[in-house]
Amino acid sequence: MRPASNVKMKCGIEFHQMLDTKSKLFCNCPTLLRKDKPDIIFKRRLRPTRSELGEVDPAALFEFKKGLTYIYEAYSDTTCLVEMDEEPPHDLNPEALEIALMIALMLNSRPVDEIFVMRKIVIDGSNTTGFQRTALIALGGYISVDGKVIPIQTICLEEDAARKIREDRKAKEVIYRLDRLGIPLIEIATAPNISSPEEAEKVALKIGQLLRITGRVKRGLGTIRQDLNISIEGGARVEIKGIQKIELIKKVIENEVIRQTTLLKIKDELKKRGLKIEDIKEEFVDITEVLKNSDSKIVKKTLSRGGRVYAVKLPKFKGLIGIEIQPGRRLGTEFSERAQFWGGVGGIIHSDELPKYGIGDREIKAIEKILKCKELDAFVLVADEKNKCIAALKAVVERAREALIGVPNETRAANPNGTTRYSRPMPGKARMYPETDIRPIRVSPDLIEKIRNNLPEMPEKKLSKFINIYGLNEALAKRMLNSYHLDLFEYIVEELGVSATIVANTLESVLKSLKRDGFPVENITDEKIIEVFKLLKNGIIAKEAIPDILQYISENPDEDLNKVVDKLGLRAISKDELENIIDEVLEKNKELLIKKKERAFGAIMGDVMKIVRGRIDGKIVNEIVRKKLNAKLTRLFSK
């Protein structure tokens, strides 16, 4: 499935990047993520509060209705009472503010004169307080991508959320860890004038590159997250949260455009069939008796536990619930997700997928008769406890009514394959109110001037240096200027003294080639890449070994590199060792040299490379093999 090329779309991106500070945003705890067992555990229930105007945010109300209990894990030596919401927050971290202002100036934004911290209501458990603290740092700004100006709307400094460790749906408990809570996070929001999936990916790469060249942001998977706001002509704004891989952005947008386009077609078909919103009624019918002798395992299991089966008629929906709206996902999938969220059921069964699940034609006709279904009518059934069935079918009816509107205005979460799933209703304006525990901060002109005078060199100014000093050809130099790994490239070349051409080819060719071949290169951290080049610099490996090592550690990221080198047999050999190997190969192939003098080089070179491949420069092997082969042949034929 690919989106039609003539579909007009708008997209804005929100970037959330962890800053590399010594301490958290509102306390002195380190910005350290832990893997060891926590020594503090406590429980909380969270409730929504009203805004200053007395309104309740719909997203907060949605989370509250789940009725979840939140269990928090903490460490006595690296977390404190601020994260536990047992102590007021400290003043805003000046180091984090300085980094945020630096990034704002690099994005041509206008810093505000005075910073006020706000509370954003979030009661999904990710904040012990029931809100996230955030502060507006700068307004406006822009970046340029392929000659097009992409405006920046706002830049905020906020605290990161707690890490979700696991969820127990049966116990209605979610476990969070407080090590990440409070780490400074910069939020950069672009205007919604991105007009294609390809352009969105370029914008993400450009801003990601600018963040990295500061040298003051955290790196690695999970340290940067993107949220997308997408709409197409005739559709509605949909927010897609939590995209951690930049390369997934293009795919997510393509799939969302397909989803919205298909939903609009379904809306048109429903209207063509004459359906009105008031025709979709909350009339839930107990059909347990119809299915009491069913072969359906789902039904049998439910009835054995004392559950019931309820159904609802969806007039004029026949053939539409089963329509694919994203790869592997149908309108029925969206019905099912709503039922799961609001009813706590395992899923739904709809008439477009029957006969299936042990429900046959005879039972289908009986259900249609009870529901008084006409030719174009469909139905949905749920098997569970009565109250869960009713809540689930209410959610299905609500989503069915939204099908007449077209595209629901909602928040969705990204799946690893680039599709999306329902997350919650779109937040409203009622979620923000002032933070009364933190003093405002004046942003002085002197501070701005000091930061402006120490901004890092922008990518556009590096071309001459890359060609004239680093020795890259113009094409490779331009590729590196646009590379997400620009800062890593400069660090390795300048700090380790490795050939710029080798580093650039590794980052821009080898890694991309491995990715095309299906290897999980996202598992290779910058630190591992730096280690590989240290091995090269110290003569422990040859440059030919780099692709094999990177391939291996992409699948085994935690292994020690020195052990990997030995395991793969890639430890570099000296010229003396190479000459001894060549001498042995020549001696073993003396008969071949006599019989096939003219074609001997290829055979000898092949045998030598089987032994030394990846352990020494191939040019050196070629040179010494030719030299020794000619000497050997001269001796053999001069006798």
Secondary structure as GFF3:
##gff-version 3
##sequence-region A 1 639
A	DSSP	beta_strand	9	18	.	.	.	ID=ss1
A	DSSP	beta_strand	40	44	.	.	.	ID=ss2
A	DSSP	alpha_helix	58	65	.	.	.	ID=ss3
A	DSSP	beta_strand	69	74	.	.	.	ID=ss4
A	DSSP	alpha_helix	94	106	.	.	.	ID=ss5
A	DSSP	beta_strand	110	111	.	.	.	ID=ss6
A	DSSP	beta_strand	114	115	.	.	.	ID=ss7
A	DSSP	beta_strand	117	121	.	.	.	ID=ss8
A	DSSP	beta_strand	131	139	.	.	.	ID=ss9
A	DSSP	beta_strand	142	145	.	.	.	ID=ss10
A	DSSP	beta_strand	148	159	.	.	.	ID=ss11
A	DSSP	beta_strand	163	168	.	.	.	ID=ss12
A	DSSP	beta_strand	173	177	.	.	.	ID=ss13
A	DSSP	beta_strand	184	190	.	.	.	ID=ss14
A	DSSP	alpha_helix	197	213	.	.	.	ID=ss15
A	DSSP	beta_strand	224	232	.	.	.	ID=ss16
A	DSSP	beta_strand	238	243	.	.	.	ID=ss17
A	DSSP	three_ten_helix	246	248	.	.	.	ID=ss18
A	DSSP	alpha_helix	249	272	.	.	.	ID=ss19
A	DSSP	three_ten_helix	277	279	.	.	.	ID=ss20
A	DSSP	beta_strand	284	286	.	.	.	ID=ss21
A	DSSP	alpha_helix	297	304	.	.	.	ID=ss22
A	DSSP	beta_strand	308	314	.	.	.	ID=ss23
A	DSSP	beta_strand	324	326	.	.	.	ID=ss24
A	DSSP	beta_strand	329	330	.	.	.	ID=ss25
A	DSSP	alpha_helix	331	343	.	.	.	ID=ss26
A	DSSP	beta_strand	349	350	.	.	.	ID=ss27
A	DSSP	three_ten_helix	351	353	.	.	.	ID=ss28
A	DSSP	alpha_helix	361	371	.	.	.	ID=ss29
A	DSSP	beta_strand	378	384	.	.	.	ID=ss30
A	DSSP	alpha_helix	386	405	.	.	.	ID=ss31
A	DSSP	beta_strand	410	414	.	.	.	ID=ss32
A	DSSP	beta_strand	420	425	.	.	.	ID=ss33
A	DSSP	three_ten_helix	429	431	.	.	.	ID=ss34
A	DSSP	beta_strand	432	434	.	.	.	ID=ss35
A	DSSP	beta_strand	441	442	.	.	.	ID=ss36
A	DSSP	alpha_helix	445	452	.	.	.	ID=ss37
A	DSSP	three_ten_helix	459	461	.	.	.	ID=ss38
A	DSSP	alpha_helix	463	468	.	.	.	ID=ss39
A	DSSP	alpha_helix	474	481	.	.	.	ID=ss40
A	DSSP	alpha_helix	486	491	.	.	.	ID=ss41
A	DSSP	pi_helix	492	496	.	.	.	ID=ss42
A	DSSP	alpha_helix	500	505	.	.	.	ID=ss43
A	DSSP	pi_helix	506	510	.	.	.	ID=ss44
A	DSSP	alpha_helix	511	516	.	.	.	ID=ss45
A	DSSP	three_ten_helix	521	523	.	.	.	ID=ss46
A	DSSP	alpha_helix	526	537	.	.	.	ID=ss47
A	DSSP	three_ten_helix	543	545	.	.	.	ID=ss48
A	DSSP	alpha_helix	546	555	.	.	.	ID=ss49
A	DSSP	alpha_helix	561	567	.	.	.	ID=ss50
A	DSSP	alpha_helix	575	588	.	.	.	ID=ss51
A	DSSP	alpha_helix	590	595	.	.	.	ID=ss52
A	DSSP	alpha_helix	600	612	.	.	.	ID=ss53
A	DSSP	alpha_helix	618	637	.	.	.	ID=ss54
###
